[in-house]
Amino acid sequence: MKNVTIYSTPTCTYCSMAKDFFKANNVAYQEFNVAADAAKRKEMIDKTGQLGVPVIVIGDEVVVGFDKEKIAGSLGIAA
């Protein structure tokens, strides 16, 4: 399985939906709270140019927002 990282904030509905999707599909992921971690926020912006969350990195692919079909396709699982 590819490495999965999600940059999120505690109040982001789409971040919660993405994490729920990962949990329902037994996808291990690493989470960074960019509201509390300025270094990870800078890392996210430098890596993607995005200011909004979620930013999900699957292997080398970046998915901005909760695009279930794109995420599932990147992981090789059913949406």
Secondary structure as a PSIPRED ss2 file (coil, helix, strand):
# PSIPRED VFORMAT (PSIPRED V4.0)

   1 M C   1.000  0.000  0.000
   2 K C   1.000  0.000  0.000
   3 N C   1.000  0.000  0.000
   4 V E   0.000  0.000  1.000
   5 T E   0.000  0.000  1.000
   6 I E   0.000  0.000  1.000
   7 Y E   0.000  0.000  1.000
   8 S E   0.000  0.000  1.000
   9 T C   1.000  0.000  0.000
  10 P C   1.000  0.000  0.000
  11 T C   1.000  0.000  0.000
  12 C C   1.000  0.000  0.000
  13 T H   0.000  1.000  0.000
  14 Y H   0.000  1.000  0.000
  15 C H   0.000  1.000  0.000
  16 S H   0.000  1.000  0.000
  17 M H   0.000  1.000  0.000
  18 A H   0.000  1.000  0.000
  19 K H   0.000  1.000  0.000
  20 D H   0.000  1.000  0.000
  21 F H   0.000  1.000  0.000
  22 F H   0.000  1.000  0.000
  23 K H   0.000  1.000  0.000
  24 A H   0.000  1.000  0.000
  25 N C   1.000  0.000  0.000
  26 N C   1.000  0.000  0.000
  27 V C   1.000  0.000  0.000
  28 A C   1.000  0.000  0.000
  29 Y C   1.000  0.000  0.000
  30 Q E   0.000  0.000  1.000
  31 E E   0.000  0.000  1.000
  32 F E   0.000  0.000  1.000
  33 N E   0.000  0.000  1.000
  34 V C   1.000  0.000  0.000
  35 A C   1.000  0.000  0.000
  36 A C   1.000  0.000  0.000
  37 D C   1.000  0.000  0.000
  38 A H   0.000  1.000  0.000
  39 A H   0.000  1.000  0.000
  40 K H   0.000  1.000  0.000
  41 R H   0.000  1.000  0.000
  42 K H   0.000  1.000  0.000
  43 E H   0.000  1.000  0.000
  44 M H   0.000  1.000  0.000
  45 I H   0.000  1.000  0.000
  46 D H   0.000  1.000  0.000
  47 K H   0.000  1.000  0.000
  48 T H   0.000  1.000  0.000
  49 G C   1.000  0.000  0.000
  50 Q C   1.000  0.000  0.000
  51 L C   1.000  0.000  0.000
  52 G C   1.000  0.000  0.000
  53 V C   1.000  0.000  0.000
  54 P C   1.000  0.000  0.000
  55 V E   0.000  0.000  1.000
  56 I E   0.000  0.000  1.000
  57 V E   0.000  0.000  1.000
  58 I E   0.000  0.000  1.000
  59 G C   1.000  0.000  0.000
  60 D C   1.000  0.000  0.000
  61 E E   0.000  0.000  1.000
  62 V E   0.000  0.000  1.000
  63 V E   0.000  0.000  1.000
  64 V E   0.000  0.000  1.000
  65 G C   1.000  0.000  0.000
  66 F C   1.000  0.000  0.000
  67 D C   1.000  0.000  0.000
  68 K H   0.000  1.000  0.000
  69 E H   0.000  1.000  0.000
  70 K H   0.000  1.000  0.000
  71 I H   0.000  1.000  0.000
  72 A H   0.000  1.000  0.000
  73 G H   0.000  1.000  0.000
  74 S H   0.000  1.000  0.000
  75 L H   0.000  1.000  0.000
  76 G C   1.000  0.000  0.000
  77 I C   1.000  0.000  0.000
  78 A C   1.000  0.000  0.000
  79 A C   1.000  0.000  0.000
